[in-house]
Amino acid sequence: MRDRLLEQPERSGAGKGRGKRLARLAGRTLLVLFTGIAFLFCSVVALCHTLLTGPSPTVRDQVVLSAMQASATKWLPGLFLEDALVEEICARSADVQQEVISMGALSVGQKSGASGDGAAAGETKETAEDEWADAIDGMLYKTYSGSSYKAYILLVKDPSRVYVGTSSDYKSGKIGARIFDIAEREGAVAGINAGEFSDVGGQGTGDTPIGLTYSKGNCVWNDGLKRTFIGFDRDNVLHAVESMTQEEADRLGIRDAVSFQKGNVLITNDGQDVTLYYAEGNTGMAQRTAIAQRADGTVILVVTDGRSASSFGATRNDIIDLLVSEGAVVAGMLDGGSSAMMYYKDYYVKYDIDVNGLDEYQKQGLTNRYKAFTKPRHMPTFFLVSPEG
């Protein structure tokens, strides 16, 4: 017994020694980790300083406008530039130059696009119909690689299938829905994110939309704020206008629509000519979401990647050019940045895409690569596609 009592302090001392060594190891690990994070932060700040205060106004404007596209980085330009200069750069980016082309001369891809009689300019009816020979779910899915972005494109032949899905009744205080969850709840085969919501510092929960909002024939939100208004009427025609009141929307017979900031009309038409609303200056590269319609009713859904070494993002004008190449005669920009998402149920099976090259969210149905510091966003509205038939 006496021997065991003598041994006990030694074991206790040994335990304390091990505890101190573990504490030192943990401290060193945290120090290395903190140093690495601090070095990375300082490197990013130094790079931003160089780009924003360097000799190239073009590069400076590009960085400013790209940062202003995301709620979480809007503060960055103000660290290095006067507020007045940042405001001036943003104001210049809002200047729009209109370009008018005739609907008959509309540039369309090899098989895409159609006019009211079912065939695009320069195409036979058989050629236009042949585009849909390989359609799955009444839709065509494809990708496009631009100079600074990758786009994910979904063509929906029947516009009556596209509608606005809402996360809640907007009265219960519930946070918004993730695109996977709302697609499952609604039984939708595909969808993209839609309208604006409060997102200060990138921390918005998507509990309510901003601006006039319609879903399934009903006005579900009207806060009186004037925003770009984008949506379908009961004849399945897409409208994109800079503002609309509820009274005007009801007279038009709007069934499903959302709102997104200001100045986001991209393309309109008067039945004969198509007007393209190009930005005169730099608009920054970002993840983008847009919705458009061809003259034959086909709906075009587009989402682009961004914020990565292989895909910096698309500009406003990039999106217009892409939509024109797909035959769009009306279009509007939707919420972008970390909100930009396209869902297509089991697309990798339907289009024989190697699942080993997909990330965890793409395996759940996201077609684009989600780039953000958070999980996919909770949002209040989505343009969804109901199952065929």
C-alpha positions as CSV (number, residue, x, y, z in Angstrom):
1,M,0.0,0.0,0.0
2,R,2.8,2.4,0.9
3,D,4.5,1.7,-2.4
4,R,1.4,2.5,-4.3
5,L,0.9,5.7,-2.4
6,L,4.4,6.7,-3.3
7,E,3.8,6.0,-6.9
8,Q,0.6,8.1,-7.1
9,P,2.3,11.6,-7.0
10,E,4.7,10.5,-9.8
11,R,1.8,9.6,-12.0
12,S,0.1,12.8,-11.2
13,G,3.2,14.8,-12.0
14,A,3.6,12.9,-15.3
15,G,-0.1,13.8,-16.2
16,K,0.6,17.4,-15.5
17,G,3.7,17.2,-17.7
18,R,1.7,15.8,-20.6
19,G,-1.0,18.4,-20.1
20,K,1.6,21.2,-20.4
21,R,3.1,19.6,-23.5
22,L,-0.3,19.3,-25.1
23,A,-1.1,22.9,-24.2
24,R,2.2,24.1,-25.7
25,L,1.4,22.1,-28.9
26,A,-2.1,23.5,-29.1
27,G,-0.7,27.0,-28.6
28,R,1.9,26.6,-31.3
29,T,-0.7,25.2,-33.7
30,L,-3.0,28.1,-33.1
31,L,-0.1,30.5,-33.6
32,V,0.8,28.9,-36.9
33,L,-2.8,29.0,-38.0
34,F,-3.3,32.6,-36.9
35,T,0.0,33.6,-38.7
36,G,-1.2,31.9,-41.9
37,I,-4.5,33.7,-41.8
38,A,-2.9,37.0,-41.0
39,F,-0.4,36.6,-43.9
40,L,-3.2,35.7,-46.3
41,F,-5.3,38.7,-45.1
42,C,-2.4,41.1,-45.5
43,S,-1.6,39.7,-48.9
44,V,-5.2,40.2,-50.1
45,V,-5.2,43.7,-48.6
46,A,-1.9,44.5,-50.3
47,L,-3.1,43.2,-53.7
48,C,-6.4,45.2,-53.4
49,H,-4.4,48.4,-52.5
50,T,-2.2,47.9,-55.5
51,L,-5.1,47.3,-57.9
52,L,-7.3,50.1,-56.5
53,T,-4.6,52.8,-56.2
54,G,-2.4,51.7,-59.1
55,P,-1.9,53.5,-62.4
56,S,-4.8,51.8,-64.3
57,P,-8.2,53.3,-64.0
58,T,-9.7,50.4,-65.9
59,V,-8.4,47.8,-63.5
60,R,-9.4,50.0,-60.5
61,D,-13.0,50.3,-61.8
62,Q,-13.1,46.6,-62.5
63,V,-12.1,45.8,-59.0
64,V,-14.5,48.4,-57.4
65,L,-17.5,47.2,-59.4
66,S,-16.8,43.5,-58.9
67,A,-16.6,44.1,-55.1
68,M,-19.8,46.1,-55.2
69,Q,-21.7,43.2,-56.8
70,A,-21.5,41.2,-53.5
71,S,-23.1,42.3,-50.2
72,A,-20.2,40.9,-48.2
73,T,-17.5,42.9,-50.0
74,K,-19.2,46.3,-50.6
75,W,-17.1,47.8,-47.9
76,L,-13.7,46.9,-49.5
77,P,-13.3,49.8,-52.0
78,G,-14.0,52.3,-49.2
79,L,-10.8,51.2,-47.4
80,F,-8.6,52.6,-50.2
81,L,-10.7,55.1,-52.1
82,E,-12.7,58.2,-51.3
83,D,-16.5,57.6,-51.1
84,A,-17.1,60.2,-53.8
85,L,-14.8,58.3,-56.2
86,V,-16.5,55.0,-55.5
87,E,-19.9,56.6,-56.1
88,E,-18.7,58.1,-59.3
89,I,-17.4,54.8,-60.6
90,C,-20.7,53.1,-59.7
91,A,-22.7,55.9,-61.4
92,R,-20.7,55.5,-64.6
93,S,-21.5,51.8,-64.6
94,A,-25.2,52.6,-64.6
95,D,-25.1,54.5,-67.8
96,V,-26.9,52.5,-70.5
97,Q,-26.5,52.7,-74.3
98,Q,-29.4,51.3,-76.3
99,E,-28.8,49.2,-79.4
100,V,-31.7,48.4,-81.7
101,I,-31.8,45.4,-84.0
102,S,-34.7,44.0,-86.0
103,M,-36.3,40.8,-84.8
104,G,-35.8,39.3,-88.3
105,A,-32.0,39.9,-88.0
106,L,-31.7,38.6,-84.5
107,S,-28.5,36.6,-84.1
108,V,-29.3,33.1,-83.1
109,G,-27.1,30.0,-82.3
110,Q,-26.8,27.1,-84.7
111,K,-30.1,25.6,-83.7
112,S,-31.5,28.0,-81.2
113,G,-34.1,30.7,-81.4
114,A,-37.5,30.9,-83.1
115,S,-39.9,33.5,-84.2
116,G,-43.6,33.5,-83.7
117,D,-44.2,31.0,-86.5
118,G,-41.8,28.5,-85.0
119,A,-38.7,29.2,-87.1
120,A,-36.0,31.8,-86.7
121,A,-34.7,34.0,-89.4
122,G,-32.6,32.0,-91.9
123,E,-34.0,28.7,-90.6
124,T,-36.6,26.3,-91.8
125,K,-39.3,25.1,-89.5
126,E,-37.7,21.7,-89.6
127,T,-34.4,23.1,-88.4
128,A,-36.0,24.9,-85.5
129,E,-38.0,21.8,-84.5
130,D,-34.8,19.7,-84.8
131,E,-33.3,21.7,-81.9
132,W,-35.7,19.9,-79.6
133,A,-35.0,16.4,-80.9
134,D,-32.7,15.7,-77.9
135,A,-34.8,17.5,-75.3
136,I,-35.1,15.9,-71.9
137,D,-38.0,16.9,-69.6
138,G,-39.1,19.3,-72.4
139,M,-35.9,21.3,-71.8
140,L,-32.4,21.6,-73.2
141,Y,-29.5,22.0,-70.8
142,K,-26.0,23.2,-72.0
143,T,-23.0,25.1,-70.9
144,Y,-21.0,27.9,-72.5
145,S,-17.5,29.1,-71.7
146,G,-16.9,32.8,-72.2
147,S,-13.6,34.7,-71.9
148,S,-14.0,35.2,-68.1
149,Y,-16.9,33.0,-67.0
150,K,-18.8,29.7,-67.5
151,A,-22.5,29.9,-68.1
152,Y,-25.2,27.3,-67.4
153,I,-28.1,27.5,-69.7
154,L,-31.5,25.9,-69.5
155,L,-34.1,26.3,-72.3
156,V,-37.7,25.6,-71.3
157,K,-40.0,25.1,-74.4
158,D,-43.3,25.6,-72.6
159,P,-43.3,28.9,-70.7
160,S,-46.4,28.0,-68.8
161,R,-44.2,25.6,-66.7
162,V,-42.1,28.5,-65.3
163,Y,-43.5,30.2,-62.2
164,V,-42.4,31.9,-59.0
165,G,-42.0,29.6,-56.0
166,T,-42.0,31.4,-52.6
167,S,-40.2,30.2,-49.4
168,S,-43.2,31.1,-47.1
169,D,-46.2,33.3,-46.7
170,Y,-43.8,36.1,-45.6
171,K,-45.9,36.7,-42.5
172,S,-44.6,34.1,-40.1
173,G,-41.0,35.4,-39.9
174,K,-39.5,32.2,-41.3
175,I,-36.1,32.4,-43.0
176,G,-36.0,31.8,-46.7
177,A,-35.6,28.5,-48.4
178,R,-32.6,26.8,-50.0
179,I,-33.0,26.0,-53.7
180,F,-32.8,22.2,-53.0
181,D,-35.5,22.4,-50.4
182,I,-38.0,24.5,-52.3
183,A,-37.6,22.3,-55.5
184,E,-38.4,19.2,-53.4
185,R,-41.3,20.9,-51.7
186,E,-42.8,22.1,-55.0
187,G,-41.9,19.0,-56.9
188,A,-40.0,21.2,-59.4
189,V,-37.7,19.7,-61.9
190,A,-35.5,22.8,-62.2
191,G,-35.2,26.3,-61.0
192,I,-33.0,29.4,-60.5
193,N,-32.8,32.0,-57.7
194,A,-35.0,35.0,-58.4
195,G,-35.7,38.4,-56.7
196,E,-34.0,40.8,-54.3
197,F,-34.0,40.5,-50.5
198,S,-32.3,42.4,-47.7
199,D,-28.7,41.2,-47.4
200,V,-26.6,43.6,-45.4
201,G,-23.1,42.4,-45.2
202,G,-24.1,39.1,-46.9
203,Q,-25.9,38.0,-43.7
204,G,-29.5,38.2,-45.1
205,T,-31.8,35.3,-44.2
206,G,-34.1,35.7,-47.2
207,D,-37.2,35.9,-45.0
208,T,-39.0,38.5,-47.2
209,P,-38.5,39.8,-50.7
210,I,-38.0,43.4,-51.8
211,G,-40.3,45.0,-54.3
212,L,-43.5,43.9,-55.9
213,T,-43.8,40.1,-56.1
214,Y,-46.4,37.7,-57.7
215,S,-46.7,33.9,-57.4
216,K,-49.3,31.6,-59.0
217,G,-51.5,34.5,-60.0
218,N,-51.5,36.3,-56.6
219,C,-49.6,39.4,-55.4
220,V,-47.8,37.9,-52.4
221,W,-45.7,41.0,-51.5
222,N,-45.9,44.7,-52.1
223,D,-43.7,47.0,-50.0
224,G,-44.2,49.9,-52.4
225,L,-40.5,50.1,-53.4
226,K,-39.7,50.8,-57.0
227,R,-37.5,48.1,-58.6
228,T,-36.9,46.4,-61.9
229,F,-39.9,44.2,-62.4
230,I,-39.6,40.9,-64.2
231,G,-42.2,38.2,-64.7
232,F,-44.9,36.4,-66.8
233,D,-48.5,37.4,-67.5
234,R,-51.3,34.9,-67.9
235,D,-50.6,34.5,-71.6
236,N,-47.1,33.3,-70.6
237,V,-45.4,36.4,-72.0
238,L,-42.3,37.6,-70.1
239,H,-42.2,41.3,-69.1
240,A,-39.1,43.3,-68.0
241,V,-39.8,46.9,-67.0
242,E,-38.0,49.4,-64.8
243,S,-40.9,49.7,-62.4
244,M,-44.6,48.6,-62.0
245,T,-47.3,49.2,-59.6
246,Q,-49.7,46.5,-58.4
247,E,-52.5,48.2,-60.3
248,E,-50.6,48.1,-63.5
249,A,-49.5,44.5,-62.9
250,D,-53.1,43.4,-62.3
251,R,-54.3,45.1,-65.5
252,L,-51.6,43.2,-67.4
253,G,-52.7,40.0,-65.8
254,I,-49.3,39.3,-64.2
255,R,-49.2,35.7,-62.7
256,D,-45.6,35.3,-61.5
257,A,-43.0,38.0,-61.1
258,V,-40.2,39.3,-58.9
259,S,-38.3,42.6,-58.4
260,F,-34.5,43.2,-58.5
261,Q,-32.9,46.5,-57.7
262,K,-32.9,49.1,-60.5
263,G,-31.6,49.2,-64.0
264,N,-31.8,45.5,-64.7
265,V,-33.8,45.4,-67.9
266,L,-31.5,43.8,-70.4
267,I,-33.6,43.3,-73.5
268,T,-37.1,44.5,-74.7
269,N,-39.0,44.4,-78.0
270,D,-42.0,46.2,-79.6
271,G,-42.9,43.3,-81.8
272,Q,-40.7,44.3,-84.7
273,D,-37.4,45.6,-83.2
274,V,-35.4,44.4,-80.2
275,T,-33.7,46.9,-78.0
276,L,-30.5,45.8,-76.1
277,Y,-29.6,47.8,-73.0
278,Y,-25.8,47.7,-72.9
279,A,-23.8,49.3,-70.2
280,E,-21.6,52.1,-71.6
281,G,-18.8,51.4,-69.1
282,N,-17.4,48.7,-66.9
283,T,-19.9,46.8,-64.7
284,G,-17.6,44.4,-63.0
285,M,-17.4,40.7,-63.2
286,A,-19.7,38.6,-61.0
287,Q,-21.8,35.5,-60.7
288,R,-24.9,36.4,-62.6
289,T,-28.5,35.1,-63.0
290,A,-30.9,36.1,-65.8
291,I,-34.2,35.1,-67.3
292,A,-35.3,35.7,-70.9
293,Q,-37.7,34.6,-73.6
294,R,-37.6,34.0,-77.3
295,A,-40.3,35.2,-79.6
296,D,-41.8,31.6,-79.8
297,G,-42.2,31.6,-76.0
298,T,-39.2,29.5,-75.1
299,V,-37.8,30.6,-71.7
300,I,-34.1,31.0,-71.3
301,L,-32.6,30.5,-67.8
302,V,-29.0,31.5,-67.3
303,V,-26.6,31.3,-64.3
304,T,-22.8,32.0,-64.5
305,D,-19.9,31.0,-62.3
306,G,-17.5,33.6,-60.7
307,R,-15.1,34.3,-57.9
308,S,-12.6,31.6,-58.9
309,A,-9.3,31.5,-60.8
310,S,-10.9,29.7,-63.7
311,S,-14.1,31.8,-63.8
312,F,-13.9,35.5,-62.7
313,G,-17.5,36.1,-63.6
314,A,-19.6,37.8,-66.3
315,T,-20.3,41.4,-67.0
316,R,-23.8,42.8,-67.8
317,N,-22.9,43.0,-71.5
318,D,-21.6,39.4,-71.5
319,I,-25.1,38.3,-70.3
320,I,-26.8,40.4,-73.0
321,D,-24.6,39.0,-75.8
322,L,-25.2,35.4,-74.5
323,L,-28.9,35.9,-74.4
324,V,-29.0,37.4,-77.9
325,S,-27.1,34.4,-79.2
326,E,-29.9,32.2,-77.8
327,G,-32.6,34.3,-79.5
328,A,-33.9,36.3,-76.6
329,V,-36.3,39.2,-77.4
330,V,-36.9,40.2,-73.7
331,A,-34.7,39.7,-70.7
332,G,-34.0,40.8,-67.2
333,M,-31.1,40.4,-64.7
334,L,-31.9,38.6,-61.4
335,D,-30.1,38.5,-58.1
336,G,-26.5,37.4,-58.5
337,G,-23.3,37.0,-56.4
338,S,-23.6,34.2,-53.8
339,S,-27.3,34.0,-54.6
340,A,-26.7,32.8,-58.2
341,M,-27.8,29.2,-58.4
342,M,-29.3,26.9,-61.0
343,Y,-30.9,23.6,-59.9
344,Y,-31.8,20.7,-62.3
345,K,-32.9,17.5,-60.7
346,D,-30.6,14.5,-61.7
347,Y,-29.0,16.5,-64.5
348,Y,-25.8,14.6,-64.3
349,V,-27.6,11.3,-64.9
350,K,-29.8,12.7,-67.7
351,Y,-26.8,14.3,-69.5
352,D,-24.2,11.5,-68.6
353,I,-21.9,13.8,-66.6
354,D,-19.2,12.2,-64.5
355,V,-20.3,12.6,-60.9
356,N,-16.7,12.4,-59.7
357,G,-16.0,15.8,-61.1
358,L,-18.9,17.4,-59.1
359,D,-18.8,19.0,-55.7
360,E,-21.3,18.2,-52.9
361,Y,-23.9,20.8,-53.9
362,Q,-23.8,19.8,-57.6
363,K,-24.5,16.2,-56.5
364,Q,-27.6,17.6,-54.9
365,G,-28.7,19.1,-58.2
366,L,-26.8,22.4,-58.4
367,T,-25.4,22.8,-62.0
368,N,-23.0,25.7,-61.3
369,R,-20.2,25.7,-58.7
370,Y,-21.2,27.5,-55.6
371,K,-18.5,29.9,-54.5
372,A,-19.1,31.6,-51.1
373,F,-18.0,31.3,-47.5
374,T,-21.4,30.0,-46.5
375,K,-23.6,27.2,-47.4
376,P,-26.1,27.9,-50.3
377,R,-28.2,30.9,-49.4
378,H,-31.7,31.0,-48.0
379,M,-33.8,33.1,-50.3
380,P,-37.5,34.2,-50.6
381,T,-38.2,33.6,-54.3
382,F,-37.2,31.3,-57.1
383,F,-38.2,30.8,-60.8
384,L,-39.1,27.2,-60.8
385,V,-40.0,24.7,-63.6
386,S,-42.8,22.3,-63.1
387,P,-42.6,18.7,-64.4
388,E,-43.6,18.1,-68.0
389,G,-47.2,17.3,-68.5
